[in-house]
Amino acid sequence: MVTQHSIQTLKASEVPIKTVTIFNSNNSSKSISTRAEVTRIFKVSLKPGINEIQLEDIASTIVPNSISVLGQGHATILDVQLQTKDVMPSAEKIEGQNKLKAELKEYEGKIEVVKDLYDIQNTKLTALKVLLNKFIEKPINEPGFNEDTGKSMMELFQFYEKNANELNDKIRVNKEQGKKLEAEAERLKNEIRGNPFVKTTKSYISIEIDSETENECEEAEITLVYQVTGATWMPFYDIRVNTKSDPSEVTIYYYANVQQKTDESWKNVELSLSTAQPCNNETLPKLGTTVVEFISNNIFGPTTAAHDRLLANGRILFGNVPKPSSNISFGGAPSQQSSHGLFGNTSASQQQPMGGALFGRAHTSPPARPVTPPPPPMKEVISVAEENILSTTFTVPKKSTIPSDSSKHKVIIGIKKVAAHLHHECVPKKDAKVFLMATVINTTEYPFLPGIATVYIDNSLSTTFNLTTISPGDKFNCSLGVDKTVKVIYKPTNKAQLKVRFFFCFLIA
């Protein structure tokens, strides 16, 4: 039985992009390329036998070893490859190229005609100038100069002026015609170079599927996942402090600038931002081998049999070897012992928590009066953070459109309120200004990556600084600006030296 082999060709523009996950780049290492993971989901009609699906017009930035395919249906995925093939120009393209070349040849002929006319006009003008110069170089006071000679000279000047103006007008017209023809010829050359009349090499993704269906045609769903280079996201922050309501808390707005130039546009995709760096290629370092040699003879002489017996009995040269307690084995729990209390020993079974207070039961306070709460603040669209083992992924709830033009697109990751301690700091020896500082603790579940942080105090811009990597639970100090209400006067100490002279008198009896 001959196995049927069918080929289906799809264009990348016809297969929509479902999700995009952009990985974070490390600023400190320029050798690390920026990547993104693209997922496309589409349906195909499978025929009995081997089906090869070719996805053409794909991005040139695809990482070859990152392509994977999943499917749903009664079929088996045999192979997935990134391949290239030679593409010959079509008949329409060949005919178009021939028309362009014929049109270019016609324009080149017109350019030659204009150049010939330009040379002719220049030659006429040069001859007219030579004739005028010969007449001017002739001395006026020579014998034979009379009124008729002056009239002839004026007629020559009028002749020269009339013909020179006509020739200059024709030369200017020829110049303009030549420029237009040359510009049109250059356009045709560029169009011909942009569509070369040769075979080209085109990349495509080949997916081979063995269909097990007995029907003439069966629909299956294909999920194509691959990585591309040229996409990145960088975080930045807004740190807002409200000194009027609660200065012990600050609100951190976590943003990201997304940009990509992957040769494919992402339209209405589910965007995710990951802190992972899959192309970092970091591995655990390996230690070398250390060779240790033992000397058989003791430094104090050879060991005796009596010394060996002492070691076997648990005795060493300067004392006894401590023996482990018989009550505790490896991995066992220690035996229950009584604890020493203030007025005697108390066994562990007698130690019970006391439910009452020290001098009786505590009196409960009366219930507070109900207070009408203020209206809640408006909700803001934030990302959903998913914590993995080695990274954190932020999912943007709203679908995004990111064109391939390297422009920055702002998305919000999250809004968190964290604890902060406000205090003042000053270095009078260097500067008498007093700075309002905030010690902030990252109480979120995800890290703060390096980025620019802008500080706002009571909705007013205060300062900006570069935030470093802050893991969950870590703290960082940020300056909120100069507090002009606090003044420090620095007076340097005056150093003085005092010289004391002692006089000694000796009395001799």
C-alpha positions as CSV (number, residue, x, y, z in Angstrom):
1,M,0.0,0.0,0.0
2,V,1.4,3.3,-1.1
3,T,1.4,6.0,1.7
4,Q,-0.1,9.2,0.5
5,H,2.0,12.4,1.0
6,S,0.3,15.7,0.9
7,I,1.7,19.3,1.3
8,Q,-0.1,22.3,2.7
9,T,1.4,25.8,2.5
10,L,0.4,28.5,4.9
11,K,1.5,32.1,5.2
12,A,2.6,33.4,8.6
13,S,0.3,36.4,8.2
14,E,-2.7,33.9,8.0
15,V,-1.8,32.2,11.3
16,P,-2.6,34.4,14.3
17,I,-0.3,34.8,17.2
18,K,-2.0,33.8,20.5
19,T,0.5,34.6,23.2
20,V,4.0,36.2,23.6
21,T,6.3,35.9,26.5
22,I,9.2,38.4,26.6
23,F,12.2,37.5,28.7
24,N,14.1,40.2,30.7
25,S,17.6,41.2,29.5
26,N,20.5,41.9,31.7
27,N,22.0,45.4,31.3
28,S,25.3,44.4,32.8
29,S,26.0,41.9,30.0
30,K,25.8,43.2,26.5
31,S,26.6,39.7,25.1
32,I,23.2,38.4,26.1
33,S,20.7,38.6,23.3
34,T,17.1,39.5,24.0
35,R,14.4,36.9,23.3
36,A,10.7,36.3,23.3
37,E,8.6,33.1,23.0
38,V,5.8,33.2,20.5
39,T,2.8,30.8,20.4
40,R,0.7,30.4,17.3
41,I,-2.5,28.2,17.3
42,F,-4.2,27.2,14.1
43,K,-6.2,24.4,12.5
44,V,-5.4,22.3,9.5
45,S,-7.2,19.6,7.5
46,L,-5.3,16.3,7.6
47,K,-5.6,13.7,4.9
48,P,-4.9,10.0,5.4
49,G,-1.1,9.4,5.3
50,I,1.8,11.8,5.7
51,N,0.9,15.5,5.8
52,E,3.6,18.2,5.5
53,I,2.6,21.6,6.7
54,Q,4.9,24.4,5.5
55,L,4.6,27.8,7.2
56,E,6.2,30.4,5.0
57,D,7.0,34.1,5.4
58,I,8.3,33.6,8.9
59,A,10.5,36.0,10.9
60,S,14.2,35.9,10.1
61,T,15.0,36.2,13.8
62,I,13.7,32.7,14.8
63,V,16.1,30.6,16.9
64,P,16.4,27.3,15.0
65,N,16.6,24.9,18.0
66,S,13.6,26.5,19.9
67,I,10.8,25.3,17.6
68,S,8.3,22.9,19.2
69,V,4.8,21.7,18.1
70,L,1.9,20.3,20.0
71,G,-1.3,19.0,18.5
72,Q,-4.8,17.6,19.1
73,G,-6.3,15.0,16.9
74,H,-5.9,11.4,15.7
75,A,-2.4,11.9,14.3
76,T,1.3,11.6,15.2
77,I,3.8,14.4,14.9
78,L,6.8,13.0,13.1
79,D,9.2,15.9,12.6
80,V,9.5,19.7,13.0
81,Q,12.3,21.5,11.2
82,L,13.4,25.0,10.1
83,Q,14.2,24.5,6.4
84,T,15.2,26.6,3.4
85,K,14.3,26.3,-0.2
86,D,15.2,28.0,-3.5
87,V,12.4,30.1,-4.9
88,M,12.4,30.9,-8.6
89,P,10.8,34.1,-9.9
90,S,7.3,33.7,-11.2
91,A,6.3,34.4,-14.8
92,E,4.6,37.7,-13.8
93,K,7.8,38.8,-12.0
94,I,9.9,38.0,-15.1
95,E,7.6,39.9,-17.3
96,G,7.6,42.9,-14.9
97,Q,11.4,42.8,-14.9
98,N,11.6,42.9,-18.7
99,K,9.2,45.9,-18.8
100,L,11.3,47.7,-16.3
101,K,14.5,47.0,-18.2
102,A,12.9,48.2,-21.5
103,E,11.7,51.4,-19.8
104,L,15.1,52.0,-18.3
105,K,16.8,51.6,-21.8
106,E,14.3,54.1,-23.2
107,Y,15.2,56.6,-20.5
108,E,18.9,56.1,-21.0
109,G,18.4,56.9,-24.7
110,K,16.6,60.2,-23.8
111,I,19.4,61.1,-21.4
112,E,21.9,60.7,-24.2
113,V,19.9,63.0,-26.5
114,V,19.6,65.7,-23.9
115,K,23.4,65.5,-23.2
116,D,24.1,65.9,-27.0
117,L,21.9,69.0,-27.1
118,Y,23.6,70.4,-24.0
119,D,27.0,69.9,-25.6
120,I,25.9,71.6,-28.8
121,Q,24.5,74.7,-27.0
122,N,27.7,75.0,-24.9
123,T,29.8,74.8,-28.1
124,K,27.8,77.6,-29.7
125,L,28.1,79.8,-26.6
126,T,31.9,79.2,-26.5
127,A,32.3,80.2,-30.2
128,L,30.2,83.3,-29.6
129,K,32.4,84.3,-26.7
130,V,35.6,83.8,-28.8
131,L,34.3,86.0,-31.6
132,L,33.5,88.8,-29.1
133,N,36.9,88.5,-27.4
134,K,38.7,88.9,-30.7
135,F,36.9,92.1,-31.5
136,I,37.4,93.5,-28.0
137,E,41.2,92.8,-28.0
138,K,41.6,95.0,-31.2
139,P,42.8,98.5,-30.1
140,I,40.3,101.3,-30.6
141,N,42.8,104.0,-31.5
142,E,44.2,102.2,-34.5
143,P,44.0,104.0,-37.8
144,G,40.8,103.3,-39.6
145,F,38.5,103.4,-36.6
146,N,35.5,105.6,-37.5
147,E,31.8,105.9,-36.9
148,D,31.0,102.9,-39.0
149,T,33.3,100.8,-36.9
150,G,31.5,101.9,-33.7
151,K,28.1,101.0,-35.3
152,S,29.5,97.6,-36.2
153,M,30.7,97.1,-32.7
154,M,27.3,98.0,-31.2
155,E,25.6,95.6,-33.6
156,L,28.0,92.9,-32.5
157,F,27.2,93.5,-28.9
158,Q,23.5,93.3,-29.6
159,F,24.0,90.1,-31.7
160,Y,26.0,88.6,-28.8
161,E,23.4,89.5,-26.2
162,K,20.5,88.1,-28.1
163,N,22.1,84.8,-29.1
164,A,23.8,84.3,-25.7
165,N,20.5,84.7,-23.9
166,E,18.8,82.2,-26.2
167,L,21.7,79.7,-25.7
168,N,21.7,80.0,-21.9
169,D,17.9,79.4,-21.8
170,K,18.3,76.3,-23.9
171,I,21.2,75.1,-21.6
172,R,19.1,75.6,-18.5
173,V,16.2,73.7,-20.1
174,N,18.5,70.8,-21.0
175,K,19.8,70.7,-17.5
176,E,16.3,70.4,-16.0
177,Q,15.4,67.7,-18.5
178,G,18.5,65.8,-17.8
179,K,17.9,65.8,-14.0
180,K,14.4,64.5,-14.3
181,L,15.4,61.8,-16.7
182,E,18.3,60.7,-14.5
183,A,16.0,60.6,-11.4
184,E,13.5,58.4,-13.2
185,A,16.3,56.1,-14.5
186,E,17.6,55.8,-10.9
187,R,14.2,54.8,-9.7
188,L,13.9,52.1,-12.3
189,K,17.4,50.8,-11.3
190,N,16.4,50.6,-7.7
191,E,13.2,48.8,-8.5
192,I,15.1,46.3,-10.6
193,R,17.7,45.8,-7.9
194,G,14.9,45.3,-5.3
195,N,13.3,42.6,-7.4
196,P,16.3,40.6,-8.7
197,F,15.8,38.3,-11.6
198,V,17.5,35.4,-9.8
199,K,16.4,32.6,-7.6
200,T,16.2,33.4,-3.9
201,T,16.4,31.4,-0.7
202,K,13.4,31.4,1.7
203,S,13.1,29.9,5.2
204,Y,10.0,28.1,6.3
205,I,8.9,25.8,9.2
206,S,8.1,22.2,8.1
207,I,5.8,20.1,10.2
208,E,5.3,16.4,9.3
209,I,2.2,14.7,10.7
210,D,1.1,11.1,10.2
211,S,-2.7,11.1,10.1
212,E,-4.5,8.0,11.4
213,T,-7.9,9.0,10.2
214,E,-9.8,6.8,7.8
215,N,-11.9,9.6,6.6
216,E,-11.1,11.7,3.5
217,C,-10.3,14.7,5.6
218,E,-10.1,15.4,9.4
219,E,-9.5,18.7,11.2
220,A,-6.7,19.0,13.8
221,E,-5.4,21.8,16.0
222,I,-1.7,22.7,15.9
223,T,0.1,24.7,18.6
224,L,3.4,26.1,17.3
225,V,5.9,27.6,19.8
226,Y,9.3,29.2,18.9
227,Q,11.6,31.9,20.2
228,V,12.8,35.0,18.4
229,T,15.5,37.5,19.1
230,G,15.2,41.3,19.2
231,A,12.5,41.7,21.9
232,T,13.0,42.9,25.4
233,W,11.3,44.6,28.4
234,M,12.8,46.9,31.0
235,P,11.1,47.8,34.3
236,F,10.7,51.3,35.8
237,Y,8.9,52.5,38.9
238,D,6.9,55.3,40.5
239,I,7.3,55.5,44.2
240,R,4.5,57.6,45.8
241,V,4.6,58.8,49.4
242,N,1.5,60.4,51.0
243,T,2.8,62.3,54.1
244,K,-0.7,63.5,55.0
245,S,-2.5,60.2,55.3
246,D,0.0,57.4,56.2
247,P,3.7,58.2,55.9
248,S,4.6,54.7,57.1
249,E,3.5,53.2,53.7
250,V,4.6,53.9,50.2
251,T,2.9,52.9,47.0
252,I,5.1,51.4,44.3
253,Y,3.8,51.4,40.7
254,Y,5.6,48.6,38.8
255,Y,5.8,49.5,35.0
256,A,7.6,48.0,32.0
257,N,8.7,49.4,28.7
258,V,8.3,46.8,25.9
259,Q,10.0,47.0,22.6
260,Q,10.6,44.6,19.8
261,K,12.1,44.3,16.3
262,T,11.6,40.7,15.4
263,D,10.4,41.2,11.8
264,E,6.8,40.2,12.8
265,S,4.1,42.4,14.3
266,W,2.2,41.3,17.4
267,K,-1.5,42.2,17.0
268,N,-3.9,41.7,19.9
269,V,-1.7,39.2,21.7
270,E,-1.8,37.9,25.3
271,L,1.4,39.5,26.6
272,S,3.5,38.1,29.5
273,L,6.7,39.4,30.9
274,S,9.2,37.0,32.5
275,T,12.2,37.6,34.7
276,A,13.9,34.5,33.3
277,Q,17.0,34.7,31.1
278,P,17.0,31.6,29.0
279,C,20.0,32.6,26.9
280,N,22.3,33.3,29.8
281,N,23.9,29.9,29.6
282,E,25.1,29.9,33.2
283,T,26.4,26.5,34.6
284,L,27.6,25.4,38.0
285,P,31.4,25.7,38.2
286,K,33.4,22.4,38.7
287,L,36.2,22.0,41.2
288,G,39.5,20.5,40.3
289,T,41.0,17.3,41.8
290,T,43.2,17.7,44.8
291,V,45.8,14.8,45.4
292,V,46.6,14.1,49.0
293,E,49.5,11.7,49.9
294,F,49.9,10.1,53.4
295,I,53.3,9.3,54.9
296,S,53.4,5.9,56.5
297,N,55.8,6.7,59.4
298,N,54.6,8.7,62.4
299,I,56.4,11.9,63.2
300,F,57.1,10.6,66.7
301,G,58.1,7.2,65.5
302,P,56.2,4.1,64.5
303,T,53.0,3.3,66.4
304,T,53.0,0.4,68.8
305,A,50.4,-2.3,69.4
306,A,49.7,-0.8,72.8
307,H,48.8,2.6,71.2
308,D,46.5,0.8,68.8
309,R,44.7,-0.8,71.7
310,L,44.3,2.5,73.4
311,L,42.6,3.9,70.2
312,A,40.4,0.9,70.0
313,N,39.2,1.3,73.6
314,G,38.3,5.0,72.9
315,R,41.4,6.5,74.6
316,I,43.6,9.0,72.8
317,L,47.0,10.5,73.6
318,F,45.7,13.5,75.7
319,G,42.4,12.2,77.0
320,N,39.4,10.0,76.4
321,V,37.2,10.0,73.3
322,P,33.7,11.2,74.2
323,K,31.1,8.5,73.8
324,P,27.6,9.2,72.5
325,S,24.8,8.9,75.0
326,S,23.0,5.6,75.0
327,N,19.7,7.4,75.2
328,I,20.0,9.1,71.8
329,S,20.5,7.3,68.6
330,F,21.1,8.7,65.1
331,G,17.9,10.3,64.1
332,G,16.2,9.6,67.4
333,A,14.6,12.1,69.8
334,P,16.1,12.9,73.1
335,S,14.5,11.4,76.3
336,Q,12.0,13.4,78.1
337,Q,13.5,15.4,81.0
338,S,12.0,17.6,83.7
339,S,12.6,21.3,83.4
340,H,13.8,23.4,86.3
341,G,11.2,26.0,87.3
342,L,11.5,28.8,89.8
343,F,10.2,26.7,92.8
344,G,11.2,23.2,91.7
345,N,11.3,20.8,88.8
346,T,8.4,20.5,86.4
347,S,8.0,17.6,84.1
348,A,7.1,18.2,80.5
349,S,3.7,16.6,81.0
350,Q,2.9,19.1,83.7
351,Q,3.7,22.2,81.5
352,Q,0.4,23.4,80.2
353,P,-0.5,26.8,78.8
354,M,-2.5,29.0,81.1
355,G,-5.6,30.5,79.6
356,G,-6.2,33.2,82.3
357,A,-4.3,36.4,82.9
358,L,-1.7,36.9,85.6
359,F,-4.0,38.2,88.3
360,G,-7.3,36.9,86.9
361,R,-9.2,37.1,83.7
362,A,-8.8,40.1,81.4
363,H,-11.9,42.3,81.0
364,T,-13.1,42.8,77.4
365,S,-13.4,46.4,76.2
366,P,-16.9,47.5,75.0
367,P,-17.5,47.4,71.3
368,A,-16.6,50.6,69.3
369,R,-19.3,52.5,67.5
370,P,-19.6,51.7,63.8
371,V,-18.0,54.2,61.5
372,T,-19.3,54.8,58.0
373,P,-16.4,53.9,55.7
374,P,-15.4,56.3,52.9
375,P,-16.1,55.3,49.3
376,P,-13.4,52.9,47.9
377,P,-10.8,54.1,45.5
378,M,-11.1,53.4,41.8
379,K,-9.8,50.1,40.6
380,E,-6.8,49.9,38.3
381,V,-5.9,47.2,35.8
382,I,-2.8,45.4,37.0
383,S,-0.9,42.3,35.9
384,V,-1.2,38.8,37.4
385,A,2.1,37.6,38.8
386,E,2.9,33.8,38.7
387,E,5.8,32.7,40.8
388,N,7.9,29.8,39.3
389,I,10.9,28.0,40.8
390,L,13.6,30.2,39.1
391,S,11.6,33.2,37.8
392,T,8.4,35.3,38.0
393,T,6.0,35.8,35.1
394,F,3.7,38.8,34.9
395,T,0.6,38.4,32.7
396,V,-0.8,41.6,31.3
397,P,-4.6,41.3,31.5
398,K,-5.3,43.5,28.5
399,K,-4.4,42.3,25.0
400,S,-1.5,44.3,23.5
401,T,-0.4,45.3,20.0
402,I,3.4,45.7,19.7
403,P,4.6,46.5,16.1
404,S,8.1,45.6,15.0
405,D,9.6,49.1,15.0
406,S,11.7,49.3,18.2
407,S,9.4,51.9,19.8
408,K,8.7,51.7,23.5
409,H,5.3,50.6,24.8
410,K,4.3,51.1,28.4
411,V,2.4,48.4,30.3
412,I,1.6,48.2,34.0
413,I,2.8,45.2,36.0
414,G,1.4,45.8,39.5
415,I,0.6,48.3,42.3
416,K,1.8,47.4,45.8
417,K,1.8,49.2,49.1
418,V,4.9,48.4,51.2
419,A,6.1,49.4,54.7
420,A,8.5,52.3,54.9
421,H,10.3,54.1,57.7
422,L,10.9,57.9,57.1
423,H,13.9,59.5,58.7
424,H,16.3,62.3,58.1
425,E,20.0,62.0,57.2
426,C,22.7,64.6,56.8
427,V,26.5,64.7,56.3
428,P,27.5,68.1,57.6
429,K,31.1,67.7,56.7
430,K,30.2,67.4,53.1
431,D,26.8,69.2,52.8
432,A,24.6,70.9,55.3
433,K,21.4,69.9,53.5
434,V,19.1,67.5,55.3
435,F,17.6,64.7,53.2
436,L,14.4,63.0,53.9
437,M,15.1,59.2,53.5
438,A,12.8,56.2,53.3
439,T,13.8,52.7,54.3
440,V,11.5,50.5,52.2
441,I,11.0,46.7,52.7
442,N,10.0,44.6,49.7
443,T,7.0,42.8,51.2
444,T,5.8,41.5,47.8
445,E,6.2,38.0,46.4
446,Y,8.3,39.0,43.4
447,P,11.6,40.8,43.1
448,F,12.2,44.4,41.9
449,L,14.5,44.4,38.9
450,P,17.1,47.1,38.1
451,G,15.4,50.2,36.7
452,I,14.8,53.9,37.0
453,A,12.6,54.9,40.0
454,T,10.7,58.3,40.1
455,V,9.7,59.5,43.6
456,Y,6.5,61.5,44.1
457,I,5.7,63.2,47.5
458,D,2.1,64.2,47.8
459,N,1.6,63.9,44.0
460,S,4.6,66.2,43.4
461,L,7.7,65.0,41.6
462,S,10.6,65.0,44.0
463,T,13.6,63.0,42.6
464,T,14.7,60.0,40.5
465,F,17.3,57.3,41.2
466,N,18.5,53.9,39.9
467,L,16.9,51.0,41.7
468,T,19.0,47.9,42.0
469,T,17.8,44.3,42.3
470,I,15.6,43.9,45.5
471,S,14.6,40.4,46.4
472,P,11.4,39.7,48.4
473,G,12.1,40.6,52.1
474,D,15.0,42.8,51.4
475,K,15.1,46.5,52.2
476,F,16.5,49.5,50.3
477,N,17.0,53.2,51.1
478,C,15.8,55.9,48.7
479,S,16.1,59.6,49.0
480,L,12.9,61.6,48.9
481,G,14.6,64.9,48.5
482,V,15.9,67.8,50.6
483,D,13.8,68.8,53.6
484,K,14.1,72.6,53.7
485,T,12.2,72.8,57.0
486,V,15.2,71.3,58.8
487,K,18.3,73.3,59.1
488,V,21.8,72.2,60.2
489,I,24.6,74.6,61.1
490,Y,28.0,73.0,60.9
491,K,30.7,74.7,63.0
492,P,34.2,73.2,62.7
493,T,36.0,72.7,65.9
494,N,38.9,75.1,66.7
495,K,42.1,73.5,67.6
496,A,44.5,75.4,70.0
497,Q,47.9,74.5,71.4
498,L,49.1,75.5,74.9
499,K,52.7,75.6,75.8
500,V,53.6,75.1,79.5
501,R,57.0,75.7,80.9
502,F,58.2,74.1,84.1
503,F,60.9,75.5,86.3
504,F,62.6,73.3,88.8
505,C,64.6,74.6,91.8
506,F,67.0,72.5,93.7
507,L,67.9,73.5,97.3
508,I,71.3,72.3,98.6
509,A,71.6,72.1,102.3
